[in-house]
Amino acid sequence: MTKRPPGEITVTAVNGVPTRLRWRERSYLVEQVLSHWVESGAWWQIVARRVGTATADHIPLSCTVWRVEARGTRGSMVVDLAHDAEADTWSLVRLAD
């Protein structure tokens, strides 16, 4: 099952690839990049508004989505992280449980 999780996220990336994230006051180490792709168009703009990436002044035209397995002190999780390169912002758009 997947869900759209609330809350802000901080992502550390090396050469554009996420390596660490902080969500809900917990730190996670990215153990594996499972996949990545580029989303664009109306679908991404709707998601960007929902997760707070879009603002009145900036609606991203596209983003790179990284599906990663991340491990924290309470176990691992698979998440989709969206990176808006133009604004250099990250969003947690999907959490698999």
C-alpha angles and dihedrals in degrees: 000000000000130000139180105249123211125226140067123286134202117206129193113204134185114208088347095306116116113242104165137015138190119207131162090000092302128113124224132189116218104236098178140007104223097183144330135202143160121257122197143163133034095334093059093043090057091050091045090056092047096051095040101251092118119074133179089266099039132042110170115232093205143355140194114243119207120197106203140170109228129187127209135167091281097049137276134307138186115233139173112227119194119207120199099200094190093060094024092230131140129211133188102229103168139018122194117207 
